[in-house]
Amino acid sequence: MSEHTHAPGDFGWAVATILREYQLRFEEAVDCLGIRPFQVLSTVAHRDPANQQALGIHLGIDRTVLTYLLDRLAADGLVERVPIPTDRRARRIILTDAGRDALTRAESRVAAFEADMLASLGADAAQAAALVQELAAAVRRPGLRACEAMEEL
């Protein structure tokens, strides 16, 4: 990475510029699903939340909104709600084969544009992506709703 003199505020401008471009490309990549449905499918596939409540907490989505979203995903054949034997009121969300296929297609498009965005960094791309992940984890506040933040930009 090259060394430059940075003025206060340059970091914010850079982050905002990257985020705007990322959001535009992300919306195009997941257009077949939508942002929140993609995030739900991705979380179910990669984080395996214990139940519907844990899914909502992880995503920062109100339980009423999540219920409607899951109703839509179930109606589209992308997820199923499976009763949890130890708690009759709780449901575990699982992906159907169609849900896994839809997520795989969307993730492939997301991976392609992310690689394209990072390509200008050359050999430093993987390190830059890892550092951004670390920074995000370090600055994330409890209750911060990243799903909503992406939609509000």
Buried (B, 14 or more C-beta within 10 A) or exposed (E): EEEEEEEEEEEEEEEEEEBEEBBEBBBEBBEEBBBBBBBBBBBBBEEEBEBBBBBBEBBBBEEEBBBEBBEBBBEBEBBBBEEBEEEEEBBBBBBBEEBBEBBEBBBEBBEEBBEEBBEEEEEEBEEEBEEEEEEEEEEEEEEEEEBBEBBEE
